[in-house]
């Protein structure tokens, strides 16, 4: 199962991308205000994500599809 985590953009430089499904910081979804990133992993939670809230696909889908939220992009509906 794929798990999702929202993190502060400032934290990303310290992440080991070999433990994530995102191949690098260049391929992260960034919040509209530019302060947060969405990352994903499969299997065991990497240690650098300890203490972070883990979201399922359904939960992250609801967050990113909320037109009043930080992640809404109208083109997502296409």
C-alpha positions as CSV (number, residue, x, y, z in Angstrom):
1,X,0.0,0.0,0.0
2,X,1.2,3.5,-0.8
3,X,1.3,6.0,2.1
4,X,1.3,9.8,1.8
5,X,2.9,12.4,4.1
6,X,2.7,16.2,4.0
7,X,5.9,17.8,5.1
8,X,7.4,21.3,5.3
9,X,9.3,22.1,2.2
10,X,12.3,23.1,4.3
11,X,12.7,19.4,5.5
12,X,12.9,17.9,2.0
13,X,16.7,18.4,1.6
14,X,17.4,16.0,4.4
15,X,15.3,13.1,3.0
16,X,16.7,9.9,1.6
17,X,14.8,9.7,-1.7
18,X,15.9,6.0,-2.1
19,X,13.3,5.2,0.6
20,X,10.5,7.2,-1.1
21,X,8.5,6.7,-4.3
22,X,9.3,10.3,-5.3
23,X,12.6,10.1,-7.1
24,X,13.8,13.6,-6.1
25,X,12.7,16.9,-4.7
26,X,12.1,18.0,-8.3
27,X,9.1,15.7,-8.6
28,X,7.1,16.6,-5.4
29,X,3.7,18.2,-5.4
30,X,4.0,21.6,-3.7
31,X,1.2,23.3,-1.8
32,X,-0.2,26.5,-3.4
33,X,1.5,28.7,-0.8
34,X,4.9,26.9,-1.5
35,X,5.5,25.8,2.1
36,X,4.5,22.2,2.1
37,X,5.3,19.1,-0.1
38,X,3.5,15.8,-0.6
39,X,5.7,12.7,-0.5
40,X,4.8,9.1,-0.8
41,X,6.4,5.8,0.2
42,X,5.5,2.1,0.2
43,X,6.2,-0.5,2.9
44,X,7.9,0.5,6.2
45,X,7.8,4.1,7.2
46,X,11.3,5.7,6.8
47,X,12.8,6.9,10.1
48,X,13.0,10.5,8.9
49,X,9.1,10.5,8.8
50,X,8.7,9.6,12.4
51,X,6.1,11.7,14.1
52,X,4.5,12.7,10.7
53,X,0.8,12.1,9.9
54,X,0.4,9.3,7.4
55,X,-2.5,9.5,4.9
56,X,-4.1,6.8,2.8
57,X,-4.8,7.4,-0.9
58,X,-8.4,8.2,-0.1
59,X,-7.5,10.7,2.6
60,X,-4.9,12.5,0.5
61,X,-7.2,12.5,-2.5
62,X,-9.8,14.3,-0.3
63,X,-7.2,16.8,0.8
64,X,-5.9,17.6,-2.6
65,X,-9.3,17.8,-4.2
66,X,-10.7,20.3,-1.7
67,X,-11.4,23.6,-3.6
68,X,-10.9,25.6,-0.4
69,X,-7.6,23.8,0.6
70,X,-3.9,24.4,0.2
71,X,-3.5,21.8,-2.6
72,X,-6.4,22.7,-5.0
73,X,-5.4,23.0,-8.7
74,X,-8.3,23.4,-11.0
75,X,-6.5,21.4,-13.7
76,X,-6.8,18.3,-11.4
77,X,-10.3,17.9,-12.6
78,X,-9.4,17.3,-16.2
